[in-house]
Amino acid sequence: MTAYETSSPPSHFRFARLLKWAALIALAVVLSVAVAWLGTSDSVQLWLMNRRNTADLEHAVRADPQDPWAAYVLGNRYARAGRIRDSIPLFERARDYAPNRYETRFALGKTYLFTGSFPAAIVELQRSAQLAPQNAEIYQVLGLAQRLAGDSPGAKSSEERAITLDPKNAEAWYQLGKVVYVPAGKTDEGRQDLKRAADLSPDNGVYGYGYGSALADTGDFANAAPHLRVAVAKL
């Protein structure tokens, strides 16, 4: 072989080149799978829907009645705008086509609660709590629904669960004190819980008024007066 003649690359170079191409092909496959997954992921679909305007969402709901996330996001838009009755069928549709997502159950349960359908609200909120057992807000709202339905033991259990999960949940402390302990004659426990709610959310006039009223009910008018004055100014 002369100096001008070439030879084939050594075998280890050919092997390295094959490995490089194999790695590139594997990367392409992984990327294609990831793109396909992102296109069908509930979380991604929800994220995308939240970025569409209301008119687009209304069109999406009409175009695909089985799309749970278009219905869910549009239902939230309607609810925030005060169109509670209009949001109910949208949340029901979202629940029907995404029954194992806590968001759809929670939204529907809250809407039933706001419209006075307490038993239906409890069913949806309990299912939502099963799907997201570490979500304190669900238990707090469930406790409110149970209390309004006349289930005081259930309300107490739910509010206590909410506080266990999130000790800074002021609404749960307030509900536990105001609507569970105080009506049951447990004024000391009720007053303590109302104080916690007021301390956690000092700008909330309702909590401050609840605590001030609890103090007044026990005859402690000297301490009740400043709390009530501040609370009334914030209501």
MOZI-V798397 format. One record per pair of residues at least 6 apart in sequence whose C-alpha atoms are under 6 Angstrom apart, sorted by sequence separation. I is the first residue (numbers start at 1). J is the second residue. D is the distance in whole Angstrom. If there is no record, write none. Layout:
BEGIN
i=I j=J d=D
i=I j=J d=D
END
This chain:
BEGIN
i=79 j=87 d=6
i=113 j=121 d=5
i=147 j=155 d=5
i=182 j=190 d=5
i=216 j=224 d=5
i=61 j=70 d=6
i=78 j=87 d=6
i=95 j=104 d=5
i=112 j=121 d=5
i=146 j=155 d=5
i=181 j=190 d=5
i=198 j=207 d=5
i=215 j=224 d=5
i=61 j=71 d=6
i=94 j=104 d=6
i=95 j=105 d=6
i=198 j=208 d=5
i=75 j=87 d=4
i=109 j=121 d=4
i=143 j=155 d=4
i=212 j=224 d=4
i=57 j=70 d=6
i=159 j=172 d=5
i=177 j=190 d=4
i=75 j=90 d=5
i=109 j=124 d=5
i=143 j=158 d=5
i=212 j=227 d=5
i=75 j=91 d=6
i=109 j=125 d=5
i=143 j=159 d=5
i=177 j=193 d=5
i=195 j=211 d=6
i=212 j=228 d=5
i=91 j=108 d=5
i=125 j=142 d=6
i=177 j=194 d=5
i=194 j=211 d=5
i=71 j=90 d=5
i=72 j=91 d=6
i=105 j=124 d=5
i=106 j=125 d=6
i=139 j=158 d=5
i=140 j=159 d=5
i=209 j=228 d=5
i=173 j=193 d=5
i=174 j=194 d=5
i=72 j=94 d=5
i=106 j=128 d=6
i=140 j=162 d=5
i=209 j=231 d=5
i=46 j=69 d=6
i=71 j=94 d=6
i=105 j=128 d=5
i=139 j=162 d=5
i=174 j=197 d=5
i=191 j=214 d=6
i=208 j=231 d=5
i=173 j=197 d=5
i=68 j=94 d=4
i=102 j=128 d=5
i=136 j=162 d=4
i=205 j=231 d=4
i=118 j=145 d=6
i=170 j=197 d=4
i=68 j=97 d=5
i=102 j=131 d=5
i=136 j=165 d=5
i=205 j=234 d=5
i=136 j=166 d=6
i=170 j=200 d=6
i=205 j=235 d=5
i=118 j=149 d=6
i=140 j=172 d=5
END
